[in-house]
Amino acid sequence: MAFHEVCELLLARMLICATARYATRDELEEAKHEIIRTLENVLFRPERKDAQPQPDKVSEAP
């Protein structure tokens, strides 16, 4: 449920641009790339140098 709501918020600006009467192609492209950059930052964010390493759940002994 929370994932669905996050997606709704992520796509809101693009939906507003797509349904606006005078939206330009450039505005739609900008909204699209805003979504792409957000996903890149969330999915492929490089680890911070000051972050504490997280244990690898796959290699943990039972």
C-alpha distances in whole Angstrom, upper triangle without the diagonal:
4,5,5,6,9,10,11,13,14,16,17,20,21,20,22,25,25,25,28,31,33,31,32,32,32,29,27,28,27,24,23,25,23,20,22,23,20,19,22,22,19,19,23,24,27,28,29,33,32,29,29,29,26,27,27,25,27,30,30,32,31
4,5,5,6,9,10,11,12,14,15,19,20,19,21,24,24,25,27,31,32,30,31,31,30,28,26,26,25,22,22,23,21,18,20,21,17,16,20,19,16,17,21,21,24,25,26,29,29,26,26,26,24,25,25,24,26,29,29,31,30
4,5,5,6,9,10,10,12,14,17,18,18,20,22,22,24,26,30,31,28,29,28,28,26,23,24,23,20,19,20,18,15,17,18,15,13,17,17,13,14,18,19,22,23,25,28,28,25,26,26,23,25,24,23,24,28,28,31,30
4,5,5,6,9,10,11,12,16,16,15,18,20,20,21,23,27,28,26,28,27,27,24,22,23,22,19,18,20,18,15,17,19,16,15,18,19,16,17,20,21,25,26,28,31,32,29,30,29,27,28,28,26,28,31,31,34,33
4,5,5,6,9,10,10,14,15,14,16,19,19,20,22,26,27,25,27,26,26,23,21,23,22,18,18,20,17,15,17,19,15,15,19,19,16,18,21,22,25,26,27,31,31,28,29,30,27,29,29,28,30,33,33,36,35
4,5,5,6,9,10,13,14,14,16,18,19,20,22,26,27,24,25,25,24,22,20,21,19,16,16,17,14,12,14,15,12,12,15,15,12,14,18,18,22,23,24,28,28,25,26,27,25,27,27,26,28,31,31,34,34
4,5,5,6,8,11,12,12,14,16,16,18,20,24,25,22,23,22,22,20,17,18,17,14,13,15,13,10,12,14,11,11,14,15,13,14,17,18,22,24,25,29,30,27,29,28,27,29,28,27,28,32,32,36,35
4,5,5,6,10,10,9,12,14,14,15,17,21,22,20,22,21,22,19,16,18,17,14,14,16,14,11,15,16,14,14,17,18,16,18,21,22,25,27,28,32,32,30,32,32,30,32,31,31,32,35,36,39,39
4,5,5,8,10,10,11,14,15,16,17,21,22,19,21,21,21,17,16,17,16,12,13,15,12,10,14,15,12,13,16,16,15,17,20,20,24,25,26,30,30,28,30,30,29,31,31,31,32,36,36,39,39
4,6,7,8,10,12,13,14,16,17,21,21,18,20,19,18,16,14,15,13,10,10,11,9,6,10,11,8,9,13,13,12,14,17,17,21,23,24,28,28,26,29,29,27,30,30,29,31,34,35,38,38
4,6,5,6,9,10,11,12,14,18,19,16,17,16,16,14,11,13,12,9,9,11,10,7,11,13,11,11,15,16,15,17,19,20,24,26,27,31,32,30,32,32,31,33,32,32,33,37,37,41,41
4,5,5,6,9,10,11,12,16,17,14,16,17,17,13,12,14,13,9,11,13,11,10,14,15,13,14,18,18,18,20,22,23,26,28,29,33,34,32,34,34,33,36,35,35,36,40,40,43,43
4,5,5,6,9,10,10,14,14,11,13,14,13,10,9,11,10,6,9,11,9,9,13,14,13,15,17,18,18,20,22,23,26,28,29,33,33,32,35,35,34,37,37,37,38,41,42,45,46
4,5,5,6,9,10,13,14,10,12,11,11,9,6,9,9,5,7,10,9,8,12,14,13,14,17,18,19,20,22,23,26,29,30,34,35,33,36,36,35,38,37,37,38,41,42,46,46
4,5,5,6,8,12,13,11,13,13,14,11,9,12,12,9,10,13,13,12,15,17,16,17,20,21,21,22,25,26,29,32,33,37,38,36,38,38,37,39,39,38,39,43,44,47,47
4,5,5,6,10,11,9,12,13,14,10,9,13,12,10,12,15,14,13,17,18,18,19,22,23,23,25,27,27,31,33,34,38,38,37,39,40,39,42,41,41,42,45,46,49,49
4,6,5,8,9,6,8,9,10,7,6,10,10,8,10,13,12,13,16,17,17,19,22,23,23,25,27,27,31,33,34,38,39,37,40,41,40,42,42,42,43,46,47,51,51
4,6,8,9,7,9,9,11,9,7,10,12,10,11,14,14,14,17,19,19,20,22,24,24,25,27,29,32,35,36,40,41,39,42,42,41,43,42,42,43,46,47,51,51
4,6,9,8,11,12,14,12,10,14,15,13,14,18,17,17,20,22,22,23,26,27,27,28,30,31,35,38,39,42,43,42,44,44,43,46,45,44,45,49,50,53,53
4,6,5,9,11,13,10,10,14,14,13,15,18,18,18,21,23,23,24,27,28,28,30,32,32,36,38,39,43,44,42,45,45,45,47,47,46,48,51,52,55,55
4,6,9,12,14,12,12,16,17,16,18,21,21,21,24,26,26,27,30,31,32,33,35,36,39,42,43,46,47,46,49,49,48,51,50,50,51,54,55,59,59
4,6,10,11,10,11,14,15,15,17,19,20,21,23,25,25,27,29,30,31,33,34,35,38,41,41,45,46,45,48,48,48,51,50,50,51,54,56,59,59
4,7,8,6,7,11,11,11,13,16,16,17,19,21,22,23,25,26,28,29,30,31,34,37,38,41,42,42,44,45,44,47,46,47,48,51,52,56,56
4,5,5,7,9,10,11,13,14,16,17,19,20,22,23,25,26,28,29,30,31,34,37,37,41,42,41,44,45,44,47,46,47,48,51,52,56,56
4,5,5,6,9,10,10,12,14,16,16,18,20,21,22,24,26,27,28,29,32,35,36,39,41,40,43,43,43,45,44,45,45,48,50,53,54
4,5,5,6,9,10,10,12,14,15,16,18,20,21,22,24,25,26,27,29,32,33,36,38,38,41,41,41,44,43,44,44,47,49,52,53
4,5,5,6,9,10,11,13,14,15,17,19,20,21,23,24,25,26,29,32,32,36,37,36,39,40,40,42,42,42,43,46,48,51,52
4,5,5,6,9,10,11,12,14,15,17,18,20,21,23,24,25,28,31,32,35,37,36,39,39,38,41,40,40,41,44,46,49,50
4,5,5,6,9,10,10,12,14,15,16,18,20,21,21,23,25,29,30,33,35,34,37,37,37,39,38,39,40,42,44,48,49
4,5,5,6,9,10,10,12,14,15,16,18,20,20,21,24,27,28,31,32,32,35,35,35,38,37,38,39,42,43,47,48
4,5,5,6,9,10,11,13,14,15,17,18,20,20,23,26,27,31,32,31,34,34,34,36,36,36,37,40,41,45,46
4,5,5,6,9,10,11,12,14,16,16,18,19,22,25,27,30,32,30,33,33,32,35,34,34,35,38,40,43,44
4,5,5,6,8,10,10,12,14,15,15,16,19,23,24,27,29,28,31,31,31,33,32,33,34,37,38,42,43
4,5,5,6,9,10,11,12,14,15,15,18,21,22,26,27,26,29,29,29,32,31,32,33,36,37,41,42
4,6,5,6,9,10,11,12,14,15,18,21,22,26,27,26,28,28,27,30,29,30,31,34,35,39,39
4,5,5,6,9,10,10,11,13,16,19,21,24,26,25,27,27,26,29,28,29,29,32,34,37,38
4,5,5,6,9,10,10,10,14,17,18,21,23,22,25,25,25,28,27,28,29,32,33,37,38
4,5,5,6,9,10,10,13,16,17,21,22,20,23,23,23,26,25,26,28,30,31,35,36
4,5,5,6,8,9,13,15,17,21,22,20,23,22,22,24,23,24,25,28,29,33,34
4,5,5,5,7,10,13,15,19,21,19,21,21,21,23,22,24,24,27,28,32,34
4,6,6,5,8,11,12,16,17,16,19,19,19,22,21,23,24,26,28,31,33
4,6,6,9,11,13,17,18,16,18,18,17,20,19,20,22,24,25,29,30
4,6,9,11,14,17,19,17,18,17,16,19,18,18,19,22,23,27,28
4,6,9,12,15,17,15,17,16,16,19,18,19,20,22,24,28,29
4,6,9,12,14,12,15,15,15,18,18,20,21,23,24,28,30
4,6,9,12,11,13,13,14,17,17,19,21,22,23,27,29
4,6,9,7,9,9,11,14,15,17,19,20,21,25,27
4,5,5,9,10,12,16,17,20,22,22,23,27,29
4,6,8,10,13,16,18,21,23,23,23,27,29
4,7,9,12,16,18,21,23,23,23,26,29
4,6,9,12,15,17,20,20,20,23,26
4,6,10,12,15,18,17,17,20,22
4,7,9,12,14,14,14,17,20
4,6,9,12,12,11,15,17
4,6,9,8,8,11,13
4,5,6,6,10,13
4,6,5,9,10
4,6,9,10
4,6,9
4,6
4
